[in-house]
Amino acid sequence: MKEDAAIPAGLLLEAYASGIFPMGSQEGGVRWYSPDPRGILPLYGFRTPHGLRQALRKSVQVGWEIRIDTDFDGILKGCAEHRETWITGIITRSYRNLFDSGHAHSIEVWSEGKLAGGLYGVAIGGAFFGESMFHRITNASKVALWHLVRILKMGGFTLLDTQWVTPHLKQFGAIEIASNDYLAMLKQALAQKGELPRPGYIDSEFRIAAPVKHL
């Protein structure tokens, strides 16, 4: 596969709409997955553990900034810093293309002008497909997830896909459902029109306060 290869945006969107997603392979290329059971995080079943409540209070006290879509490349890079990552070059290029087309998005936590953590995913209709998250400051990714759920609920989204359920996600209310049930939920979600805020800051009332230039 060519070094500058990328999955065509149309193919990626078609795959997501069919319940399929890619992961990069260290041997090159990508592998496609459609787990059964499937992991989802019910938006109105989201749990805020005690530790996250403390982190949210602290995030306000220390002046963390919550932004959307202001440094997508930085989020991709942060998520790829894991020792064993599936976010290979082809995945990075593919999702950067999706970001350019308006389908991929990042929720970012900033501290003292530096990216402290965050997450990214893909939005189609009323479905949001969470891809990866990371933190450089403790709890930053959890705070980003909490804000993502708020944003999706405000924007009329009905499905937050987590692909699998990990112990980390389970503490927030993530559950497993049968693939057939997931596909039915996905079909309904794709028929909806979810809306995300424009790039910028998110204030304490979870609205966009001001646009931010891409860094």
C-alpha positions in Angstrom: 0.0 0.0 0.0 1.3 3.5 -0.9 2.7 5.6 2.0 0.2 8.4 1.3 -2.8 6.0 1.0 -6.1 6.9 2.7 -9.5 5.3 2.9 -11.8 7.2 0.6 -14.2 9.3 2.7 -17.2 7.9 0.9 -16.2 4.4 1.7 -15.7 5.2 5.4 -19.1 6.9 5.7 -20.7 3.9 3.9 -19.0 1.5 6.3 -20.1 3.4 9.4 -23.7 3.6 8.1 -23.5 -0.3 7.8 -22.1 -0.8 11.4 -18.5 -1.3 10.2 -15.4 0.6 11.2 -11.6 0.2 10.3 -8.6 -0.1 12.5 -5.0 0.2 11.3 -2.7 -2.8 11.2 0.9 -2.6 12.2 1.6 -4.9 9.2 0.1 -2.2 6.9 -3.3 -1.6 5.6 -6.5 -1.8 7.7 -8.8 -4.3 9.1 -12.6 -3.9 9.3 -14.7 -4.7 12.3 -18.4 -5.1 13.2 -18.5 -6.4 16.8 -21.3 -8.6 18.2 -22.2 -7.6 20.8 -21.7 -3.9 20.2 -20.8 -1.3 22.7 -22.9 1.8 23.1 -23.1 4.5 25.8 -26.8 5.5 26.2 -26.9 9.3 26.3 -29.5 9.5 28.9 -28.0 6.7 30.9 -24.6 8.4 31.3 -23.2 8.1 34.8 -20.9 10.6 36.4 -18.8 8.8 39.0 -17.6 10.7 42.1 -14.1 11.0 40.6 -15.4 12.6 37.4 -17.6 15.0 39.5 -14.5 16.1 41.3 -12.6 16.5 38.1 -15.3 18.7 36.6 -15.3 21.0 39.6 -11.5 21.2 39.4 -11.6 21.8 35.7 -13.6 25.0 36.4 -11.4 26.0 39.3 -8.1 25.7 37.4 -9.5 27.3 34.2 -9.5 24.4 31.8 -10.8 25.4 28.4 -13.2 23.0 26.5 -13.1 23.4 22.8 -14.5 21.6 19.7 -12.8 21.1 16.4 -9.9 23.6 17.0 -7.0 21.1 16.9 -8.1 17.9 15.3 -4.6 17.0 14.3 -3.4 17.4 17.9 -6.1 15.1 19.1 -5.2 12.5 16.5 -1.5 12.7 17.5 -2.4 12.4 21.2 -4.5 9.4 20.6 -1.8 7.7 18.6 0.7 8.1 21.4 -0.3 4.8 23.0 2.4 2.2 23.0 0.4 -0.2 20.8 -1.8 1.9 18.6 -4.1 1.1 15.6 -4.0 4.8 14.6 -1.5 4.3 11.8 -0.6 6.7 9.0 -3.4 5.5 6.8 -5.9 6.0 9.7 -4.6 9.4 10.5 -4.9 10.6 6.9 -8.3 9.0 6.4 -9.9 10.7 9.5 -8.2 14.0 8.7 -10.0 13.8 5.3 -13.2 13.1 7.2 -12.6 16.2 9.4 -12.0 18.3 6.3 -15.4 17.1 4.9 -17.2 18.0 8.2 -17.8 14.4 9.4 -15.1 13.9 12.0 -14.9 16.0 15.2 -12.7 16.6 18.2 -13.6 17.5 21.8 -10.5 19.1 23.4 -9.4 20.0 26.9 -6.9 22.8 27.1 -4.8 23.8 30.1 -2.6 26.9 30.1 -2.6 27.0 26.3 -1.7 23.4 25.9 -3.7 20.4 24.8 -4.4 18.3 28.0 -6.5 15.6 26.4 -9.6 14.9 24.5 -11.3 12.6 22.0 -12.5 12.3 18.4 -15.2 10.6 16.5 -17.4 10.6 13.5 -20.9 12.1 13.2 -23.5 11.0 10.7 -27.1 12.0 11.1 -28.0 11.5 14.7 -25.2 9.0 15.4 -21.8 9.7 16.8 -19.1 7.0 16.6 -16.5 7.5 19.3 -13.0 6.5 18.0 -10.3 7.2 20.6 -9.5 9.4 23.6 -6.3 10.3 25.5 -5.1 12.5 28.3 -1.8 14.2 29.2 -3.3 15.6 32.4 -5.2 13.2 34.7 -9.0 13.1 34.0 -8.8 15.4 30.9 -10.3 12.7 28.7 -13.1 12.0 31.1 -14.0 15.6 31.2 -14.0 15.6 27.4 -16.3 12.6 27.3 -18.7 14.3 29.8 -18.9 17.4 27.5 -19.3 15.2 24.4 -22.4 13.6 26.0 -23.8 17.1 26.8 -23.2 18.3 23.3 -24.8 15.3 21.7 -27.9 15.6 23.9 -28.2 19.2 23.1 -27.8 18.6 19.4 -30.5 15.9 19.1 -28.2 12.9 18.7 -29.7 9.6 19.7 -26.7 7.1 19.5 -23.2 7.2 20.9 -21.3 4.2 19.6 -18.3 3.0 21.6 -17.6 -0.1 19.5 -16.6 -2.2 22.5 -17.2 -1.9 26.2 -14.1 -1.6 28.3 -13.9 -1.4 32.1 -13.1 2.3 31.7 -16.2 3.0 29.6 -18.4 0.8 31.8 -18.1 3.1 34.8 -19.9 5.8 32.7 -22.8 3.5 31.8 -21.6 1.9 28.6 -23.5 -1.4 27.8 -23.3 -4.2 25.2 -26.2 -4.9 22.9 -26.8 -7.5 20.2 -25.6 -6.6 16.7 -29.2 -6.8 15.3 -30.4 -4.4 18.0 -27.5 -2.0 17.3 -28.2 -2.0 13.6 -31.9 -1.1 14.3 -30.8 1.8 16.6 -28.3 2.9 14.0 -30.9 3.0 11.2 -33.1 5.2 13.4 -30.2 7.4 14.3 -29.1 7.9 10.7 -32.6 9.2 9.9 -32.2 12.0 12.4 -30.3 15.3 12.0 -27.9 15.8 14.8 -26.2 19.2 15.1 -22.8 20.0 16.6 -21.6 23.5 17.5 -19.3 25.3 15.2 -15.6 25.3 16.1 -14.8 27.2 19.3 -14.9 27.4 23.0 -17.6 25.8 25.1 -18.6 28.0 28.1 -19.8 26.8 31.5 -23.4 26.6 30.2 -22.2 24.3 27.5 -22.7 26.8 24.7 -20.2 27.9 22.1 -18.8 31.2 23.6 -16.6 32.3 20.7 -15.0 31.0 17.6 -11.3 29.9 17.8 -8.8 30.0 15.0 -7.2 26.7 14.1 -3.9 26.4 15.8 
